[in-house]
Amino acid sequence: MAAAASNGTPREEEGPAGEVAASQPQAPTNGPGVRLSRLPLARVKALVKADPDVTLAGQEAIFVLARAAELFVETIAKDAYCCAQQGKRKTLQRRDLDNAIEAVDEFAFLEGTLD
Amino acid sequence: MAERPEDLNLPNAVITRIIKEALPDGVNISKEARSAISRAASVFVLYATSCANNFAMKGKRKTLNASDVLSAMEEMEFQRFITPLKEALE
């Protein structure tokens, strides 16, 4: 996987920090359709550590954040797609995303952050 | 390393795959839209972290735990995430 590593990082799935689970499987299924996140925990951990008010974050918290971020991506992609569908397009454009952010209250926190 | 927290982005390949699987077959995504979604995901993590940390501090704890994150989801009005997240923890 990660054939198109456009951000220059050869190994996107393994973080440098040994303290997070290095053996992160790709989209495994754990029982009835419950999946571990595909997002690398090390990158999520780096984001968490970027907050100066955060002292420590437990492994489980990182894990939940990663999965939540994945759910968020699914959600916003679907909401943006509704806008594209109205325009009878099959390609999601940046403006579809902007429209979704404006239309959906839960996305208000994104306003002004994506430019 | 990163200049700003917003520069800590998540891998493009993974983000793209998540998006494609969420959308019907045959739907494409422009590079700009994909990049914006990726940045949005980073902002989401930062915002969720900040919210979760408030709960940890309220509980006089120094370590962010999973329930702080779940409380943050509620606060951010992403209650629909709570059930799948709880399942993922089991």
N, CA and C atoms of all chains as a GROMACS GRO file, in nm:
protein
  615
    1MET      N    1   0.083  -0.119   0.000
    1MET     CA    2   0.000   0.000   0.000
    1MET      C    3   0.086   0.123   0.000
    2ALA      N    4   0.018   0.238   0.003
    2ALA     CA    5   0.089   0.366   0.007
    2ALA      C    6   0.186   0.378  -0.111
    3ALA      N    7   0.139   0.339  -0.229
    3ALA     CA    8   0.223   0.352  -0.348
    3ALA      C    9   0.244   0.499  -0.382
    4ALA      N   10   0.138   0.579  -0.363
    4ALA     CA   11   0.152   0.721  -0.396
    4ALA      C   12   0.177   0.799  -0.268
    5ALA      N   13   0.300   0.795  -0.224
    5ALA     CA   14   0.334   0.868  -0.101
    5ALA      C   15   0.378   1.007  -0.140
    6SER      N   16   0.280   1.091  -0.172
    6SER     CA   17   0.314   1.221  -0.229
    6SER      C   18   0.372   1.318  -0.128
    7ASN      N   19   0.360   1.285   0.000
    7ASN     CA   20   0.416   1.379   0.097
    7ASN      C   21   0.559   1.344   0.134
    8GLY      N   22   0.617   1.254   0.061
    8GLY     CA   23   0.760   1.230   0.078
    8GLY      C   24   0.794   1.130   0.187
    9THR      N   25   0.695   1.081   0.258
    9THR     CA   26   0.727   0.985   0.363
    9THR      C   27   0.713   0.845   0.306
   10PRO      N   28   0.821   0.770   0.299
   10PRO     CA   29   0.815   0.638   0.236
   10PRO      C   30   0.724   0.542   0.310
   11ARG      N   31   0.732   0.542   0.443
   11ARG     CA   32   0.651   0.447   0.516
   11ARG      C   33   0.543   0.522   0.592
   12GLU      N   34   0.424   0.521   0.536
   12GLU     CA   35   0.320   0.601   0.597
   12GLU      C   36   0.250   0.529   0.710
   13GLU      N   37   0.265   0.399   0.714
   13GLU     CA   38   0.186   0.325   0.813
   13GLU      C   39   0.260   0.307   0.943
   14GLU      N   40   0.391   0.329   0.942
   14GLU     CA   41   0.467   0.306   1.065
   14GLU      C   42   0.523   0.436   1.116
   15GLY      N   43   0.492   0.469   1.236
   15GLY     CA   44   0.546   0.593   1.291
   15GLY      C   45   0.682   0.571   1.351
   16PRO      N   46   0.758   0.676   1.371
   16PRO     CA   47   0.891   0.663   1.432
   16PRO      C   48   0.884   0.622   1.579
   17ALA      N   49   0.776   0.663   1.646
   17ALA     CA   50   0.767   0.634   1.789
   17ALA      C   51   0.735   0.487   1.812
   18GLY      N   52   0.823   0.421   1.888
   18GLY     CA   53   0.800   0.279   1.912
   18GLY      C   54   0.690   0.252   2.011
   19GLU      N   55   0.647   0.359   2.080
   19GLU     CA   56   0.551   0.333   2.188
   19GLU      C   57   0.411   0.305   2.137
   20VAL      N   58   0.382   0.346   2.014
   20VAL     CA   59   0.249   0.310   1.962
   20VAL      C   60   0.261   0.178   1.889
   21ALA      N   61   0.149   0.111   1.872
   21ALA     CA   62   0.149  -0.021   1.809
   21ALA      C   63   0.203  -0.013   1.668
   22ALA      N   64   0.320  -0.066   1.646
   22ALA     CA   65   0.383  -0.057   1.515
   22ALA      C   66   0.316  -0.149   1.415
   23SER      N   67   0.264  -0.262   1.462
   23SER     CA   68   0.205  -0.355   1.368
   23SER      C   69   0.059  -0.320   1.347
   24GLN      N   70   0.038  -0.221   1.264
   24GLN     CA   71  -0.100  -0.180   1.241
   24GLN      C   72  -0.149  -0.242   1.111
   25PRO      N   73  -0.241  -0.331   1.121
   25PRO     CA   74  -0.290  -0.399   1.000
   25PRO      C   75  -0.371  -0.305   0.912
   26GLN      N   76  -0.382  -0.339   0.784
   26GLN     CA   77  -0.458  -0.254   0.693
   26GLN      C   78  -0.604  -0.292   0.696
   27ALA      N   79  -0.689  -0.208   0.746
   27ALA     CA   80  -0.834  -0.227   0.746
   27ALA      C   81  -0.875  -0.370   0.784
   28PRO      N   82  -0.833  -0.417   0.898
   28PRO     CA   83  -0.875  -0.551   0.938
   28PRO      C   84  -1.018  -0.548   0.991
   29THR      N   85  -1.080  -0.661   0.992
   29THR     CA   86  -1.215  -0.667   1.048
   29THR      C   87  -1.209  -0.741   1.179
   30ASN      N   88  -1.275  -0.687   1.275
   30ASN     CA   89  -1.265  -0.738   1.410
   30ASN      C   90  -1.405  -0.777   1.454
   31GLY      N   91  -1.451  -0.894   1.419
   31GLY     CA   92  -1.587  -0.928   1.457
   31GLY      C   93  -1.687  -0.870   1.357
   32PRO      N   94  -1.806  -0.833   1.402
   32PRO     CA   95  -1.911  -0.790   1.308
   32PRO      C   96  -1.883  -0.654   1.247
   33GLY      N   97  -1.791  -0.647   1.151
   33GLY     CA   98  -1.768  -0.525   1.075
   33GLY      C   99  -1.701  -0.412   1.150
   34VAL      N  100  -1.650  -0.439   1.271
   34VAL     CA  101  -1.582  -0.331   1.344
   34VAL      C  102  -1.437  -0.329   1.298
   35ARG      N  103  -1.394  -0.216   1.249
   35ARG     CA  104  -1.261  -0.208   1.190
   35ARG      C  105  -1.171  -0.117   1.269
   36LEU      N  106  -1.045  -0.153   1.280
   36LEU     CA  107  -0.947  -0.062   1.337
   36LEU      C  108  -0.920   0.047   1.234
   37SER      N  109  -0.877   0.162   1.280
   37SER     CA  110  -0.856   0.271   1.187
   37SER      C  111  -0.739   0.245   1.095
   38ARG      N  112  -0.750   0.295   0.972
   38ARG     CA  113  -0.639   0.284   0.879
   38ARG      C  114  -0.542   0.399   0.895
   39LEU      N  115  -0.582   0.500   0.970
   39LEU     CA  116  -0.494   0.614   0.986
   39LEU      C  117  -0.381   0.577   1.082
   40PRO      N  118  -0.259   0.615   1.047
   40PRO     CA  119  -0.145   0.577   1.132
   40PRO      C  120  -0.151   0.646   1.268
   41LEU      N  121  -0.143   0.564   1.373
   41LEU     CA  122  -0.156   0.618   1.508
   41LEU      C  123  -0.047   0.721   1.540
   42ALA      N  124   0.072   0.700   1.485
   42ALA     CA  125   0.182   0.793   1.515
   42ALA      C  126   0.150   0.935   1.466
   43ARG      N  127   0.084   0.944   1.349
   43ARG     CA  128   0.051   1.077   1.297
   43ARG      C  129  -0.057   1.142   1.383
   44VAL      N  130  -0.154   1.060   1.428
   44VAL     CA  131  -0.260   1.114   1.512
   44VAL      C  132  -0.198   1.160   1.644
   45LYS      N  133  -0.106   1.080   1.695
   45LYS     CA  134  -0.040   1.114   1.820
   45LYS      C  135   0.036   1.246   1.805
   46ALA      N  136   0.100   1.267   1.690
   46ALA     CA  137   0.174   1.391   1.666
   46ALA      C  138   0.080   1.512   1.671
   47LEU      N  139  -0.040   1.494   1.617
   47LEU     CA  140  -0.139   1.603   1.621
   47LEU      C  141  -0.181   1.632   1.764
   48VAL      N  142  -0.202   1.526   1.841
   48VAL     CA  143  -0.243   1.543   1.981
   48VAL      C  144  -0.134   1.615   2.060
   49LYS      N  145  -0.009   1.577   2.033
   49LYS     CA  146   0.102   1.638   2.105
   49LYS      C  147   0.125   1.784   2.067
   50ALA      N  148   0.070   1.823   1.951
   50ALA     CA  149   0.085   1.961   1.906
   50ALA      C  150   0.008   2.058   1.996
   51ASP      N  151  -0.086   2.005   2.072
   51ASP     CA  152  -0.164   2.089   2.163
   51ASP      C  153  -0.081   2.114   2.289
   52PRO      N  154  -0.048   2.242   2.315
   52PRO     CA  155   0.038   2.272   2.430
   52PRO      C  156  -0.027   2.240   2.566
   53ASP      N  157  -0.163   2.232   2.567
   53ASP     CA  158  -0.230   2.205   2.694
   53ASP      C  159  -0.238   2.057   2.729
   54VAL      N  160  -0.206   1.973   2.631
   54VAL     CA  161  -0.214   1.829   2.656
   54VAL      C  162  -0.086   1.781   2.722
   55THR      N  163  -0.102   1.715   2.838
   55THR     CA  164   0.015   1.662   2.908
   55THR      C  165   0.049   1.524   2.852
   56LEU      N  166  -0.049   1.434   2.869
   56LEU     CA  167  -0.028   1.298   2.821
   56LEU      C  168  -0.155   1.248   2.754
   57ALA      N  169  -0.138   1.156   2.661
   57ALA     CA  170  -0.255   1.094   2.601
   57ALA      C  171  -0.235   0.944   2.601
   58GLY      N  172  -0.337   0.874   2.654
   58GLY     CA  173  -0.328   0.728   2.657
   58GLY      C  174  -0.342   0.668   2.519
   59GLN      N  175  -0.291   0.548   2.504
   59GLN     CA  176  -0.297   0.476   2.376
   59GLN      C  177  -0.439   0.462   2.324
   60GLU      N  178  -0.531   0.432   2.416
   60GLU     CA  179  -0.672   0.414   2.378
   60GLU      C  180  -0.730   0.543   2.323
   61ALA      N  181  -0.692   0.656   2.383
   61ALA     CA  182  -0.743   0.785   2.337
   61ALA      C  183  -0.697   0.811   2.193
   62ILE      N  184  -0.572   0.779   2.166
   62ILE     CA  185  -0.518   0.798   2.030
   62ILE      C  186  -0.595   0.710   1.933
   63PHE      N  187  -0.617   0.589   1.974
   63PHE     CA  188  -0.688   0.491   1.893
   63PHE      C  189  -0.829   0.541   1.858
   64VAL      N  190  -0.900   0.591   1.960
   64VAL     CA  191  -1.036   0.642   1.938
   64VAL      C  192  -1.035   0.765   1.848
   65LEU      N  193  -0.937   0.852   1.869
   65LEU     CA  194  -0.926   0.972   1.784
   65LEU      C  195  -0.903   0.934   1.639
   66ALA      N  196  -0.818   0.834   1.617
   66ALA     CA  197  -0.789   0.792   1.480
   66ALA      C  198  -0.916   0.740   1.412
   67ARG      N  199  -0.989   0.659   1.486
   67ARG     CA  200  -1.113   0.603   1.430
   67ARG      C  201  -1.216   0.712   1.408
   68ALA      N  202  -1.222   0.808   1.502
   68ALA     CA  203  -1.316   0.920   1.489
   68ALA      C  204  -1.281   1.004   1.366
   69ALA      N  205  -1.153   1.026   1.344
   69ALA     CA  206  -1.110   1.104   1.227
   69ALA      C  207  -1.151   1.033   1.099
   70GLU      N  208  -1.141   0.902   1.099
   70GLU     CA  209  -1.180   0.825   0.982
   70GLU      C  210  -1.331   0.839   0.957
   71LEU      N  211  -1.410   0.829   1.066
   71LEU     CA  212  -1.554   0.846   1.054
   71LEU      C  213  -1.587   0.986   1.004
   72PHE      N  214  -1.510   1.083   1.053
   72PHE     CA  215  -1.530   1.221   1.010
   72PHE      C  216  -1.506   1.235   0.860
   73VAL      N  217  -1.399   1.176   0.810
   73VAL     CA  218  -1.369   1.184   0.666
   73VAL      C  219  -1.483   1.123   0.585
   74GLU      N  220  -1.532   1.008   0.628
   74GLU     CA  221  -1.645   0.944   0.558
   74GLU      C  222  -1.766   1.036   0.557
   75THR      N  223  -1.793   1.094   0.674
   75THR     CA  224  -1.911   1.179   0.688
   75THR      C  225  -1.903   1.302   0.599
   76ILE      N  226  -1.791   1.372   0.604
   76ILE     CA  227  -1.782   1.496   0.527
   76ILE      C  228  -1.777   1.468   0.378
   77ALA      N  229  -1.717   1.356   0.339
   77ALA     CA  230  -1.713   1.320   0.196
   77ALA      C  231  -1.855   1.295   0.145
   78LYS      N  232  -1.932   1.222   0.226
   78LYS     CA  233  -2.070   1.192   0.184
   78LYS      C  234  -2.154   1.320   0.177
   79ASP      N  235  -2.138   1.408   0.275
   79ASP     CA  236  -2.215   1.533   0.275
   79ASP      C  237  -2.176   1.620   0.156
   80ALA      N  238  -2.048   1.624   0.126
   80ALA     CA  239  -2.001   1.703   0.012
   80ALA      C  240  -2.054   1.642  -0.119
   81TYR      N  241  -2.065   1.511  -0.121
   81TYR     CA  242  -2.112   1.445  -0.242
   81TYR      C  243  -2.257   1.482  -0.273
   82CYS      N  244  -2.337   1.501  -0.169
   82CYS     CA  245  -2.476   1.543  -0.192
   82CYS      C  246  -2.479   1.670  -0.275
   83CYS      N  247  -2.386   1.764  -0.245
   83CYS     CA  248  -2.379   1.889  -0.320
   83CYS      C  249  -2.339   1.864  -0.465
   84ALA      N  250  -2.243   1.777  -0.486
   84ALA     CA  251  -2.197   1.747  -0.622
   84ALA      C  252  -2.309   1.682  -0.703
   85GLN      N  253  -2.384   1.594  -0.637
   85GLN     CA  254  -2.495   1.527  -0.703
   85GLN      C  255  -2.598   1.626  -0.754
   86GLN      N  256  -2.622   1.730  -0.672
   86GLN     CA  257  -2.718   1.832  -0.714
   86GLN      C  258  -2.670   1.902  -0.839
   87GLY      N  259  -2.539   1.913  -0.855
   87GLY     CA  260  -2.482   1.975  -0.974
   87GLY      C  261  -2.465   1.876  -1.086
   88LYS      N  262  -2.515   1.752  -1.066
   88LYS     CA  263  -2.507   1.643  -1.163
   88LYS      C  264  -2.363   1.611  -1.202
   89ARG      N  265  -2.270   1.631  -1.111
   89ARG     CA  266  -2.131   1.598  -1.139
   89ARG      C  267  -2.093   1.468  -1.071
   90LYS      N  268  -1.989   1.405  -1.128
   90LYS     CA  269  -1.942   1.281  -1.067
   90LYS      C  270  -1.805   1.301  -1.004
   91THR      N  271  -1.761   1.424  -1.005
   91THR     CA  272  -1.634   1.452  -0.939
   91THR      C  273  -1.657   1.552  -0.828
   92LEU      N  274  -1.614   1.516  -0.710
   92LEU     CA  275  -1.625   1.604  -0.595
   92LEU      C  276  -1.524   1.718  -0.612
   93GLN      N  277  -1.574   1.842  -0.599
   93GLN     CA  278  -1.485   1.956  -0.611
   93GLN      C  279  -1.472   2.025  -0.476
   94ARG      N  280  -1.374   2.111  -0.468
   94ARG     CA  281  -1.351   2.189  -0.346
   94ARG      C  282  -1.477   2.267  -0.305
   95ARG      N  283  -1.548   2.320  -0.401
   95ARG     CA  284  -1.666   2.400  -0.366
   95ARG      C  285  -1.777   2.316  -0.301
   96ASP      N  286  -1.779   2.186  -0.333
   96ASP     CA  287  -1.878   2.098  -0.270
   96ASP      C  288  -1.850   2.088  -0.121
   97LEU      N  289  -1.723   2.083  -0.091
   97LEU     CA  290  -1.680   2.077   0.047
   97LEU      C  291  -1.715   2.206   0.121
   98ASP      N  292  -1.687   2.319   0.056
   98ASP     CA  293  -1.719   2.448   0.116
   98ASP      C  294  -1.868   2.460   0.143
   99ASN      N  295  -1.948   2.413   0.047
   99ASN     CA  296  -2.093   2.418   0.066
   99ASN      C  297  -2.138   2.332   0.183
  100ALA      N  298  -2.079   2.215   0.193
  100ALA     CA  299  -2.115   2.124   0.303
  100ALA      C  300  -2.080   2.187   0.438
  101ILE      N  301  -1.965   2.250   0.443
  101ILE     CA  302  -1.921   2.313   0.568
  101ILE      C  303  -2.016   2.424   0.609
  102GLU      N  304  -2.064   2.498   0.509
  102GLU     CA  305  -2.157   2.606   0.540
  102GLU      C  306  -2.294   2.553   0.580
  103ALA      N  307  -2.333   2.442   0.517
  103ALA     CA  308  -2.468   2.392   0.538
  103ALA      C  309  -2.484   2.311   0.666
  104VAL      N  310  -2.380   2.241   0.705
  104VAL     CA  311  -2.393   2.149   0.819
  104VAL      C  312  -2.335   2.213   0.946
  105ASP      N  313  -2.420   2.224   1.048
  105ASP     CA  314  -2.379   2.290   1.173
  105ASP      C  315  -2.256   2.227   1.237
  106GLU      N  316  -2.250   2.094   1.232
  106GLU     CA  317  -2.139   2.025   1.298
  106GLU      C  318  -2.005   2.057   1.234
  107PHE      N  319  -2.006   2.109   1.112
  107PHE     CA  320  -1.881   2.142   1.043
  107PHE      C  321  -1.840   2.288   1.062
  108ALA      N  322  -1.914   2.358   1.145
  108ALA     CA  323  -1.885   2.501   1.164
  108ALA      C  324  -1.744   2.526   1.214
  109PHE      N  325  -1.691   2.430   1.291
  109PHE     CA  326  -1.556   2.450   1.344
  109PHE      C  327  -1.450   2.457   1.234
  110LEU      N  328  -1.486   2.413   1.114
  110LEU     CA  329  -1.391   2.414   1.003
  110LEU      C  330  -1.383   2.548   0.931
  111GLU      N  331  -1.480   2.633   0.956
  111GLU     CA  332  -1.483   2.758   0.879
  111GLU      C  333  -1.356   2.838   0.901
  112GLY      N  334  -1.297   2.879   0.791
  112GLY     CA  335  -1.176   2.960   0.798
  112GLY      C  336  -1.048   2.881   0.821
  113THR      N  337  -1.059   2.748   0.836
  113THR     CA  338  -0.938   2.673   0.868
  113THR      C  339  -0.874   2.605   0.747
  114LEU      N  340  -0.945   2.602   0.637
  114LEU     CA  341  -0.895   2.521   0.525
  114LEU      C  342  -0.823   2.601   0.418
  115ASP      N  343  -0.802   2.727   0.440
  115ASP     CA  344  -0.741   2.806   0.333
  115ASP      C  345  -0.591   2.830   0.353
  116MET      N  346   1.068   2.027   1.147
  116MET     CA  347   0.940   1.953   1.149
  116MET      C  348   0.828   2.048   1.108
  117ALA      N  349   0.711   2.028   1.157
  117ALA     CA  350   0.596   2.107   1.112
  117ALA      C  351   0.601   2.247   1.170
  118GLU      N  352   0.561   2.344   1.087
  118GLU     CA  353   0.559   2.483   1.133
  118GLU      C  354   0.436   2.507   1.221
  119ARG      N  355   0.323   2.457   1.174
  119ARG     CA  356   0.199   2.479   1.247
  119ARG      C  357   0.131   2.343   1.264
  120PRO      N  358   0.044   2.333   1.366
  120PRO     CA  359  -0.028   2.206   1.382
  120PRO      C  360  -0.104   2.164   1.256
  121GLU      N  361  -0.154   2.263   1.179
  121GLU     CA  362  -0.231   2.228   1.060
  121GLU      C  363  -0.144   2.159   0.955
  122ASP      N  364  -0.012   2.172   0.967
  122ASP     CA  365   0.075   2.108   0.869
  122ASP      C  366   0.095   1.960   0.900
  123LEU      N  367   0.053   1.917   1.016
  123LEU     CA  368   0.064   1.775   1.049
  123LEU      C  369  -0.050   1.704   0.979
  124ASN      N  370  -0.025   1.664   0.856
  124ASN     CA  371  -0.135   1.605   0.782
  124ASN      C  372  -0.129   1.454   0.785
  125LEU      N  373  -0.241   1.397   0.748
  125LEU     CA  374  -0.256   1.252   0.747
  125LEU      C  375  -0.225   1.203   0.606
  126PRO      N  376  -0.181   1.079   0.593
  126PRO     CA  377  -0.134   1.031   0.462
  126PRO      C  378  -0.241   1.040   0.352
  127ASN      N  379  -0.203   1.102   0.240
  127ASN     CA  380  -0.296   1.120   0.128
  127ASN      C  381  -0.358   0.991   0.079
  128ALA      N  382  -0.276   0.887   0.069
  128ALA     CA  383  -0.325   0.760   0.015
  128ALA      C  384  -0.438   0.703   0.102
  129VAL      N  385  -0.419   0.713   0.233
  129VAL     CA  386  -0.520   0.659   0.324
  129VAL      C  387  -0.648   0.743   0.318
  130ILE      N  388  -0.630   0.876   0.319
  130ILE     CA  389  -0.747   0.965   0.312
  130ILE      C  390  -0.826   0.937   0.185
  131THR      N  391  -0.755   0.926   0.074
  131THR     CA  392  -0.820   0.901  -0.054
  131THR      C  393  -0.899   0.771  -0.050
  132ARG      N  394  -0.840   0.668   0.008
  132ARG     CA  395  -0.909   0.540   0.013
  132ARG      C  396  -1.035   0.547   0.100
  133ILE      N  397  -1.024   0.616   0.211
  133ILE     CA  398  -1.142   0.630   0.299
  133ILE      C  399  -1.253   0.701   0.223
  134ILE      N  400  -1.218   0.808   0.153
  134ILE     CA  401  -1.317   0.885   0.077
  134ILE      C  402  -1.382   0.797  -0.030
  135LYS      N  403  -1.299   0.728  -0.108
  135LYS     CA  404  -1.352   0.647  -0.217
  135LYS      C  405  -1.445   0.538  -0.167
  136GLU      N  406  -1.412   0.481  -0.052
  136GLU     CA  407  -1.497   0.375   0.000
  136GLU      C  408  -1.627   0.429   0.054
  137ALA      N  409  -1.628   0.557   0.092
  137ALA     CA  410  -1.751   0.616   0.146
  137ALA      C  411  -1.846   0.656   0.034
  138LEU      N  412  -1.791   0.676  -0.085
  138LEU     CA  413  -1.873   0.725  -0.196
  138LEU      C  414  -1.909   0.613  -0.293
  139PRO      N  415  -2.014   0.631  -0.371
  139PRO     CA  416  -2.052   0.528  -0.468
  139PRO      C  417  -1.942   0.508  -0.574
  140ASP      N  418  -1.945   0.392  -0.637
  140ASP     CA  419  -1.849   0.362  -0.743
  140ASP      C  420  -1.861   0.464  -0.855
  141GLY      N  421  -1.747   0.496  -0.914
  141GLY     CA  422  -1.750   0.586  -1.029
  141GLY      C  423  -1.743   0.733  -0.991
  142VAL      N  424  -1.749   0.761  -0.862
  142VAL     CA  425  -1.738   0.900  -0.818
  142VAL      C  426  -1.591   0.932  -0.796
  143ASN      N  427  -1.547   1.046  -0.850
  143ASN     CA  428  -1.408   1.086  -0.832
  143ASN      C  429  -1.398   1.205  -0.739
  144ILE      N  430  -1.277   1.234  -0.701
  144ILE     CA  431  -1.254   1.349  -0.616
  144ILE      C  432  -1.137   1.429  -0.668
  145SER      N  433  -1.155   1.560  -0.675
  145SER     CA  434  -1.047   1.643  -0.726
  145SER      C  435  -0.937   1.651  -0.621
  146LYS      N  436  -0.816   1.680  -0.669
  146LYS     CA  437  -0.702   1.689  -0.579
  146LYS      C  438  -0.725   1.795  -0.471
  147GLU      N  439  -0.787   1.907  -0.512
  147GLU     CA  440  -0.809   2.016  -0.418
  147GLU      C  441  -0.908   1.974  -0.309
  148ALA      N  442  -1.012   1.903  -0.352
  148ALA     CA  443  -1.112   1.857  -0.255
  148ALA      C  444  -1.051   1.756  -0.159
  149ARG      N  445  -0.971   1.666  -0.213
  149ARG     CA  446  -0.908   1.564  -0.130
  149ARG      C  447  -0.814   1.627  -0.028
  150SER      N  448  -0.739   1.723  -0.077
  150SER     CA  449  -0.645   1.792   0.010
  150SER      C  450  -0.717   1.869   0.120
  151ALA      N  451  -0.830   1.930   0.084
  151ALA     CA  452  -0.906   2.004   0.184
  151ALA      C  453  -0.967   1.911   0.287
  152ILE      N  454  -1.013   1.795   0.244
  152ILE     CA  455  -1.068   1.698   0.339
  152ILE      C  456  -0.959   1.649   0.434
  153SER      N  457  -0.842   1.628   0.379
  153SER     CA  458  -0.730   1.585   0.462
  153SER      C  459  -0.698   1.689   0.570
  154ARG      N  460  -0.695   1.814   0.529
  154ARG     CA  461  -0.669   1.920   0.626
  154ARG      C  462  -0.782   1.928   0.727
  155ALA      N  463  -0.906   1.910   0.681
  155ALA     CA  464  -1.021   1.912   0.771
  155ALA      C  465  -1.008   1.803   0.876
  156ALA      N  466  -0.960   1.686   0.834
  156ALA     CA  467  -0.942   1.575   0.928
  156ALA      C  468  -0.840   1.611   1.035
  157SER      N  469  -0.733   1.679   0.997
  157SER     CA  470  -0.632   1.723   1.094
  157SER      C  471  -0.692   1.823   1.192
  158VAL      N  472  -0.769   1.917   1.138
  158VAL     CA  473  -0.834   2.017   1.223
  158VAL      C  474  -0.931   1.949   1.319
  159PHE      N  475  -1.000   1.848   1.268
  159PHE     CA  476  -1.092   1.772   1.351
  159PHE      C  477  -1.020   1.710   1.469
  160VAL      N  478  -0.905   1.648   1.443
  160VAL     CA  479  -0.829   1.584   1.551
  160VAL      C  480  -0.783   1.688   1.652
  161LEU      N  481  -0.737   1.802   1.603
  161LEU     CA  482  -0.690   1.908   1.693
  161LEU      C  483  -0.805   1.959   1.781
  162TYR      N  484  -0.919   1.982   1.720
  162TYR     CA  485  -1.034   2.033   1.793
  162TYR      C  486  -1.084   1.928   1.892
  163ALA      N  487  -1.093   1.803   1.849
  163ALA     CA  488  -1.138   1.695   1.938
  163ALA      C  489  -1.043   1.678   2.055
  164THR      N  490  -0.914   1.692   2.027
  164THR     CA  491  -0.814   1.680   2.133
  164THR      C  492  -0.834   1.789   2.238
  165SER      N  493  -0.856   1.911   2.189
  165SER     CA  494  -0.875   2.023   2.280
  165SER      C  495  -0.999   2.003   2.367
  166CYS      N  496  -1.108   1.960   2.305
  166CYS     CA  497  -1.232   1.932   2.379
  166CYS      C  498  -1.210   1.821   2.480
  167ALA      N  499  -1.146   1.714   2.434
  167ALA     CA  500  -1.123   1.598   2.522
  167ALA      C  501  -1.036   1.639   2.639
  168ASN      N  502  -0.939   1.723   2.613
  168ASN     CA  503  -0.848   1.765   2.718
  168ASN      C  504  -0.921   1.844   2.827
  169ASN      N  505  -1.022   1.920   2.786
  169ASN     CA  506  -1.102   1.993   2.886
  169ASN      C  507  -1.169   1.896   2.982
  170PHE      N  508  -1.217   1.784   2.928
  170PHE     CA  509  -1.280   1.685   3.014
  170PHE      C  510  -1.178   1.621   3.107
  171ALA      N  511  -1.061   1.596   3.056
  171ALA     CA  512  -0.956   1.536   3.141
  171ALA      C  513  -0.921   1.631   3.254
  172MET      N  514  -0.909   1.759   3.220
  172MET     CA  515  -0.872   1.858   3.322
  172MET      C  516  -0.984   1.871   3.426
  173LYS      N  517  -1.109   1.864   3.379
  173LYS     CA  518  -1.223   1.870   3.472
  173LYS      C  519  -1.216   1.754   3.569
  174GLY      N  520  -1.170   1.639   3.519
  174GLY     CA  521  -1.159   1.520   3.603
  174GLY      C  522  -1.027   1.517   3.678
  175LYS      N  523  -0.953   1.627   3.673
  175LYS     CA  524  -0.823   1.641   3.740
  175LYS      C  525  -0.725   1.532   3.699
  176ARG      N  526  -0.732   1.494   3.574
  176ARG     CA  527  -0.639   1.393   3.525
  176ARG      C  528  -0.543   1.458   3.427
  177LYS      N  529  -0.423   1.402   3.422
  177LYS     CA  530  -0.324   1.456   3.330
  177LYS      C  531  -0.318   1.377   3.201
  178THR      N  532  -0.378   1.259   3.206
  178THR     CA  533  -0.373   1.176   3.086
  178THR      C  534  -0.510   1.172   3.018
  179LEU      N  535  -0.509   1.207   2.891
  179LEU     CA  536  -0.630   1.199   2.808
  179LEU      C  537  -0.668   1.052   2.793
  180ASN      N  538  -0.796   1.018   2.821
  180ASN     CA  539  -0.833   0.880   2.798
  180ASN      C  540  -0.946   0.870   2.696
  181ALA      N  541  -0.984   0.746   2.665
  181ALA     CA  542  -1.083   0.723   2.560
  181ALA      C  543  -1.217   0.788   2.594
  182SER      N  544  -1.256   0.785   2.721
  182SER     CA  545  -1.387   0.842   2.753
  182SER      C  546  -1.387   0.993   2.739
  183ASP      N  547  -1.271   1.055   2.755
  183ASP     CA  548  -1.260   1.200   2.730
  183ASP      C  549  -1.289   1.228   2.583
  184VAL      N  550  -1.237   1.142   2.498
  184VAL     CA  551  -1.259   1.160   2.354
  184VAL      C  552  -1.407   1.141   2.320
  185LEU      N  553  -1.468   1.040   2.383
  185LEU     CA  554  -1.612   1.017   2.358
  185LEU      C  555  -1.695   1.135   2.406
  186SER      N  556  -1.658   1.190   2.521
  186SER     CA  557  -1.727   1.309   2.571
  186SER      C  558  -1.710   1.426   2.474
  187ALA      N  559  -1.591   1.434   2.416
  187ALA     CA  560  -1.564   1.540   2.319
  187ALA      C  561  -1.655   1.525   2.196
  188MET      N  562  -1.676   1.402   2.152
  188MET     CA  563  -1.761   1.377   2.035
  188MET      C  564  -1.903   1.428   2.063
  189GLU      N  565  -1.948   1.403   2.185
  189GLU     CA  566  -2.082   1.448   2.225
  189GLU      C  567  -2.088   1.601   2.220
  190GLU      N  568  -1.985   1.662   2.278
  190GLU     CA  569  -1.977   1.808   2.283
  190GLU      C  570  -1.972   1.870   2.144
  191MET      N  571  -1.904   1.802   2.052
  191MET     CA  572  -1.888   1.854   1.917
  191MET      C  573  -2.007   1.820   1.828
  192GLU      N  574  -2.107   1.757   1.890
  192GLU     CA  575  -2.228   1.716   1.818
  192GLU      C  576  -2.203   1.608   1.713
  193PHE      N  577  -2.109   1.520   1.743
  193PHE     CA  578  -2.087   1.403   1.658
  193PHE      C  579  -2.130   1.277   1.733
  194GLN      N  580  -2.251   1.286   1.797
  194GLN     CA  581  -2.299   1.172   1.874
  194GLN      C  582  -2.306   1.045   1.791
  195ARG      N  583  -2.333   1.060   1.664
  195ARG     CA  584  -2.345   0.942   1.579
  195ARG      C  585  -2.217   0.862   1.572
  196PHE      N  586  -2.105   0.922   1.612
  196PHE     CA  587  -1.978   0.847   1.611
  196PHE      C  588  -1.963   0.762   1.736
  197ILE      N  589  -2.039   0.796   1.840
  197ILE     CA  590  -2.011   0.735   1.970
  197ILE      C  591  -2.031   0.584   1.970
  198THR      N  592  -2.141   0.537   1.913
  198THR     CA  593  -2.163   0.392   1.912
  198THR      C  594  -2.054   0.315   1.837
  199PRO      N  595  -2.022   0.353   1.712
  199PRO     CA  596  -1.913   0.280   1.644
  199PRO      C  597  -1.780   0.292   1.717
  200LEU      N  598  -1.756   0.404   1.783
  200LEU     CA  599  -1.630   0.419   1.855
  200LEU      C  600  -1.626   0.327   1.977
  201LYS      N  601  -1.739   0.316   2.046
  201LYS     CA  602  -1.744   0.226   2.161
  201LYS      C  603  -1.723   0.082   2.118
  202GLU      N  604  -1.779   0.048   2.004
  202GLU     CA  605  -1.760  -0.089   1.953
  202GLU      C  606  -1.615  -0.116   1.920
  203ALA      N  607  -1.549  -0.012   1.866
  203ALA     CA  608  -1.409  -0.030   1.829
  203ALA      C  609  -1.321  -0.052   1.951
  204LEU      N  610  -1.368  -0.007   2.067
  204LEU     CA  611  -1.289  -0.020   2.187
  204LEU      C  612  -1.301  -0.157   2.252
  205GLU      N  613  -1.403  -0.230   2.210
  205GLU     CA  614  -1.423  -0.359   2.278
  205GLU      C  615  -1.335  -0.471   2.225
   0.00000   0.00000   0.00000
